[in-house]
Structure formats: C-alpha cells, structure tokens
C-alpha cells in the first residue's frame, strides 16, 4: 500500500502548477471525512511541499503563503490531537516538522524552532517504535541521529521498496523517492 492516499485529479493540478486548486481539492476531501488520517496527511504534505519550495522552485505569484501555512498548522494540530498513535501520520508529519520546523508556527522565538524540531524527531521515533516493520519510519528516524552505519543500511534496504511505497507521481511522492 502506498504511503499517500490517491486523489483523483491531484497529479494534473500539480503538473499545471495549480497549487491553490490542489490545496482546495485536498482540503475539501479532508473536511468531508475529517477523521480519515490518510486524507489529513495528504493535505498536510501538499501544504508542506509548497511551503518548502516557496520563492525558489514554484510560481507563488497568485498564492497565499499564510493560507498554506494556516492549513499546515491546522492539519498538524488536528493530527496530533486525533492521530497521535497513527504510525504513518507520525512518520510523515514528524519528518516534515524535524526538517522545516519554522513552517509549523507563526512567529515567535528560536525556542519554537527547537521545540518543533525536537517534536518532529520524537514523532519519528514513536512511529518507528509503534511499527518496527516500517522501514520508511526507521530510516527517517535514523537520519536524525548519529547512527550513520545503521542509517546507510536502512536506506539501502528502503530503496527497493520506494516504488511500492510511492507508486504515483504526485509532487510529494516524487520528493520522497528522491530523498
């Protein structure tokens, strides 16, 4: 089973760089089924992806940074409140928070950066503990620590599973296959 739920029309919107339409489509999907962690994770990951490439790789001329960040923060908070024991949510959201912690809060001190970075690492650890057979969670967690030989071995094992974990060509799936 793939790591992300497939959403009809999403790949086409992304290829046309219609990022706001993609966010709106995913937001509607999630709001129609709010307790579906897969739909929440798909919306969260789309917002994170767009924000992570803001001002460097995508055309943001007609986009609202605030709208994408507000949606990202809403999804993270809802996910932590409702899916705090869902390994896949913890893995993907934890990776995103540990990689770009500043996206998960509006303003504030450097303490918030460190707090979100640590929260992300803890989410990855918990995901790996809850599902020890999930090589993705294990690899991403090991990537946050100094276990370089374990990390290299986990990456090597994971590489053969990438096409089944990320079978589609959405932007975030391509991202995870590349990293």
Residue, then its C-alpha position, 0 to 999 in steps of 0.5 A: x500500500x502506498x504511503x499517500x492516499x490517491x486523489x483523483x485529479x491531484x497529479x494534473x493540478x500539480x503538473x499545471x502548477x495549480x497549487x491553490x486548486x490542489x490545496x482546495x481539492x485536498x482540503x475539501x476531501x479532508x473536511x468531508x471525512x475529517x477523521x480519515x488520517x490518510x486524507x489529513x496527511x495528504x493535505x498536510x504534505x501538499x501544504x508542506x511541499x509548497x511551503x518548502x519550495x516557496x520563492x525558489x522552485x514554484x510560481x507563488x505569484x497568485x498564492x497565499x503563503x499564510x493560507x498554506x501555512x494556516x492549513x499546515x498548522x491546522x492539519x498538524x494540530x488536528x493530527x496530533x490531537x486525533x492521530x497521535x498513535x497513527x504510525x504513518x501520520x507520525x512518520x510523515x508529519x514528524x519528518x516534515x516538522x524535524x526538517x522545516x520546523x519554522x513552517x509549523x508556527x507563526x512567529x515567535x522565538x528560536x525556542x519554537x524552532x527547537x521545540x518543533x524540531x525536537x517534536x518532529x524527531x520524537x514523532x519519528x521515533x514513536x512511529x518507528x517504535x509503534x511499527x518496527x516493520x516500517x522501514x520508511x519510519x526507521x530510516x527517517x528516524x535514523x537520519x536524525x541521529x548519529x547512527x550513520x552505519x545503521x542509517x546507510x543500511x536502512x536506506x539501502x534496504x528502503x530503496x527497493x521498496x520506494x516504488x511500492x511505497x510511492x507508486x504515483x507521481x504526485x509532487x510529494x511522492x516524487x520528493x520522497x523517492x528522491x530523498 
